[in-house]
Amino acid sequence: MPVPDYQTLMRPVLALMEDGAEWKAVSIRDAIIREFQLTPEEIDERLPSGRDTTLRNRVGWALTYLYRAGLTDRPRRSIYVLTDRGRDVLRSNPNRVDNDVLNSFEEFREFRSRDTPTEPRPTVALQSAAAVRSDSATPEERAASAYRELRTALASEVLDRVREQSPEFFEQVVLDVLQAIGYGGPREDAAERLGQSGDGGVDGVIREDKLGLDLIYVQAKRWANTVGRPEIQQFVGALNGQRASKGVFITTSTFSREAIGFADNINPRVILVDGKELAELMLDHDVGVTIATRYDIKRIDLDYFGVEEDVPGGAPMN
């Protein structure tokens, strides 16, 4: 039989973990091959891009969605276990688990509905996820929806990977991102990680421009808890000690409303970047990510053909 779609795979994947053991992603794929009796040709079938197999891609998306809905947990990288919520879902859904089931959980709804403010907006009108996936959506709308979904999943995975690293690694990530944005220029001494001892509440410093006319001081917090106003006040005190006029406070978590309000009304100026925005910046500036596949969507060159009527790219012309 053909490789099942990723939603059809969700319940079988959950059922595998019902034994309470830790499952590697590769072991899950092997079990799916046996359960659905996939042939060598079906196992080797590749996506149109040719960069991955259909099986690995679909099992991967099933695992990603189940994890984001809280039905599974990842105690270590590429290791999955069933949660209590996952057991409840298995009992209450004996026939099928799919996105409709997962949408009952707030974490999954939030994961799929995240905005991406740094992402260029498509020219087509944005619709709900369900509408964009329907047959009534244009190819451009479906492509835009798929791109946003891929980007959201990748941003979440990037942030998870950053949280797994050491505080020292995170401090370097922050400086790499700021330099990739354009601060400091190409100079070798454009950014400096100051370390943990004797840094006066500052983790790094980066030149604002290529000439180094001004410095931006950086605080990097690899936290799981919300960053509150006291932490921002402490950072401001460190900036004053450095006679600095600008600072950036970056965390893998979020900022409290009080922290945001305080930062908006102080001098020196402090910019706050939470984990979601950090992941988006890493994607936008190729820090920790590489291009896997690129599709160029083309349209008719109206000037070349001397045509005044605007015809969608790829659409038939009468």
Secondary structure, DSSP 8 states (H G I E B T S, - for coil): -----HHHHHHHHHHHGGG---EEHHHHHHHHHHHTT--HHHHH-B-TTSSSBHHHHHHHHHHHHHHHTTSEEEEETTEEEE-HHHHHHHHH-SS---HHHHTTSHHHHHHHT---TTS---SS----HHHHHSTTS-HHHHHHHHHHHHHHHHHHHHHHHHHHS-HHHHHHHHHHHHHHHTSSTT-TTSEEE--SSS-TT--EEEESSTT--SEEEEEEE--SS-B-HHHHHHHHHHHHHTT-SEEEEEESS-B-HHHHHHHTT-SSEEEEE-HHHHHHHHHHTTSS-------------HHHHT--S---TT----
